[in-house]
Amino acid sequence: MSDLIRREVAGLPLYDTDSGANAIDLSDNTSLWGAPPAALRVLREMSSAAIARYPSSYSSELQGAIKRYVGLDTASVVVGCGSDDILDSTMRAFGSPGDRIACCSPTFVMIPVFAKLNALELSAVPFMPDGDIDAEELVARRSKITYLCSPNNPTGVAASRAAIEFVVDRAEGVVVLDCAYAEFSSERLDDLVSRSERLIIVRTFSKAFGMAGLRLGYGFGSPKIIDAVARARGPYKVTRVAELAAFTALSESQEWVREHAALAVENRERLTRLLRQLGLVVLSSDANFVFVPTEHARAIHAALRARGVWVRLLSGMPTDLPELAASRGVALRIGVGPWDVMETLITALREALECA
Ligand SMILES: *Cc1c(COP(=O)(O)O)cnc(C)c1O
């Protein structure tokens, strides 16, 4: 049997997340404030008839609401089963087996996974010592697809607009700009899609909208690029339940989402100050999490876990960033939530630091 499995598939581990029941889970950057109340209301009121029928094949009503949300009436939109689905479909639409995909490193963990599944060759470009993306090197890799993530996961750092524009203007192939954390960032990048018909911006309902469990993401850009991604995606990828909840959230809850994103930003800054006071190195984040390179990451992670607080441990990262050189490539990524949760984290962290 095993010799029948495609080589790219056989080599992939199953995705294993680090979280436990009854724990305070700060490991996956989802929203600890939950989903918008209006979305929960329509989910409760959902009729049996609605669930018995197939959803619309490409969620055209939701596409329209997303266009209004990002303020781009002329862009095209494709929605998918999480933005993961959009990233995977974009690779499938443009990458033939053996083609190159360039990205910075470290970046979103799913990129190497989808690259491998699509038999693409991953070309990792180090960050510049100042933390920005190396735009010239990304372009020099002459790749079929160039993936950028800003603010970047796991570092939380936003790339400079100038560097992103350089890549968008000069990259040979398709550019994917992943803005999963756009709502927490001071820089708006959505308008960049008018610069190039080869750019797709990818966003999600999993973070600021608090709806990761519904699996809904979207990409927007020129009609040509979006049409190709939609074809590669295939019909019926988004459930009627997700479509209705997202449409309602965009119609009724934008203010709620903005307020909670602002709270996350406020708590992120407060948490960053406190962690630095504890002597930890914290990169300046534009997202709803903070990145803490420390050579004691493993011990702190274990000690937090013993106290019921789950954060993400990252190891084996490239050491081009000076902070990661100093920590020997290990770090913690900690999600930001309501302040009472952050207080529990900090209490556990103080104890953890004493035994680390
Ligand atoms: C969380 C995250 C996503 C969202 O994935 P979904 O499939 O929409 O849940 C996409 N990109 C990055 C960089 C992320 O951190």
The ligand as an SDF file (V2000), in Angstrom:
LIG
                    3D

 15 15  0  0  0  0  0  0  0  0999 V2000
   -3.9410   32.1320   10.8150 C   0  0  0  0  0  0  0  0  0  0  0  0
   -3.3430   32.4260    9.4990 C   0  0  0  0  0  0  0  0  0  0  0  0
   -4.0570   32.2200    8.3340 C   0  0  0  0  0  0  0  0  0  0  0  0
   -5.4980   31.8310    8.4330 C   0  0  0  0  0  0  0  0  0  0  0  0
   -5.7350   30.5890    8.0210 O   0  0  0  0  0  0  0  0  0  0  0  0
   -7.2750   30.1620    7.8430 P   0  0  0  0  0  0  0  0  0  0  0  0
   -7.1350   28.9880    6.9570 O   0  0  0  0  0  0  0  0  0  0  0  0
   -7.9920   31.3030    7.2260 O   0  0  0  0  0  0  0  0  0  0  0  0
   -7.7880   29.8460    9.2100 O   0  0  0  0  0  0  0  0  0  0  0  0
   -3.4860   32.5130    7.1250 C   0  0  0  0  0  0  0  0  0  0  0  0
   -2.2420   33.0130    7.0560 N   0  0  0  0  0  0  0  0  0  0  0  0
   -1.5310   33.2600    8.1650 C   0  0  0  0  0  0  0  0  0  0  0  0
   -0.1970   33.8650    8.0640 C   0  0  0  0  0  0  0  0  0  0  0  0
   -2.0590   32.9500    9.4120 C   0  0  0  0  0  0  0  0  0  0  0  0
   -1.3290   33.1640   10.5120 O   0  0  0  0  0  0  0  0  0  0  0  0
  1  2  1  0
  2  3  1  0
  2 14  2  0
  3  4  1  0
  3 10  2  0
  4  5  1  0
  5  6  1  0
  6  7  2  0
  6  8  1  0
  6  9  1  0
 10 11  1  0
 11 12  2  0
 12 13  1  0
 12 14  1  0
 14 15  1  0
M  END
$$$$
